[in-house]
Amino acid sequence: MAFDVDKYTATSVSVNWDDLDLERFREHPLPEGSLRTLRYMADVEYHTVCYTRDLLTTPSHKEAEMGAFMTMWNREEFWHGEALATVLGIHGIVVDFDELKAKRLKLGWRDKLDPIKQSVIGKVVGADFVAVHMAWGAANEWSAITAYNRMAALEEDPVLAELLKRIAKQEARHVAFYTSQARERLAKSTKAQKFARFALSNFWAPVGSSIMEKNEVKHVMGHLMGGVEGRKAARKIDTAISGLPGLEGLTIVDDSLNALGV
């Protein structure tokens, strides 16, 4: 079934947490390792605006459906960051925009060159770039929804679990958009399949790898994807990705975990 962008934009809302008793964390604080993972998640969600910025220089922004989706997607991801930042704030961990800005400045020329790099790649690949963008987005969103659901199951805190499930529910719509678009576009172009396979095989890394320190990436991946159940969840992501046209047999998540030593 095709993804209905008009329905999505009409029903997109910020994730709600006003009815959740977050104050309970003052008496029942989350473990340090869990807070470290939540901080990583919050930073990644806030960084979505930079991903959107980069993609606005590519062929993706020329299509109305893409523009509509990315606008709402960016908005929803921002509020995911706000929700997680609220939980962190109750634990005395302040996530403010000056600090986020400092992290982006720390990326230096890499951050400044990203929009240019994306623009050049988009021009070289042409219209097939959109298919690559959709396949890459599907891999990231499958990773995100898995991460939130794993965190909810591992922590076993009822309030945190409910918040994360609400975020995951919105991520599920993001997955649906990227997947439906990727499947349709890849099926139409062997060239797009080859570009997507090459890009994912050679350049994909766990979400957040481009902005976070390697030790933080390793901690989060170990926390969420380590152990028997974690690896099982990771392989489900790979199975979903390899189900797209031309991407059969890819194991990019499992390979990334191996490279990190998870």
Salt bridges, closest charged atoms under 4 A:
ASP19 OD1 - ARG166 NH1 2.82
GLU23 OE1 - ARG26 NE 2.45
ASP43 OD1 - ARG39 NE 3.16
ASP43 OD2 - LYS103 NZ 2.25
GLU45 OE2 - HIS80 ND1 3.40
ASP54 OD1 - ARG53 NE 2.77
GLU63 OE1 - ARG185 NH2 2.54
GLU76 OE1 - HIS174 NE2 2.63
GLU77 OE1 - HIS80 ND1 2.90
GLU77 OE2 - HIS174 ND1 3.65
GLU99 OE2 - ARG39 NH2 2.95
ASP111 OD1 - ARG53 NH2 3.14
ASP114 OD1 - LYS117 NZ 3.35
GLU141 OE1 - HIS174 ND1 3.61
ASP157 OD2 - ARG24 NH1 2.57
GLU162 OE2 - ARG166 NE 2.85
GLU171 OE2 - HIS80 ND1 3.29
GLU171 OE1 - HIS174 ND1 3.11
GLU184 OE2 - LYS188 NZ 3.34
GLU213 OE2 - LYS106 NZ 3.40
GLU216 OE2 - ARG36 NH2 3.04
GLU229 OE2 - LYS232 NZ 3.41
ASP254 OD1 - ARG231 NH1 2.70
ASP254 OD2 - ARG235 NE 3.55
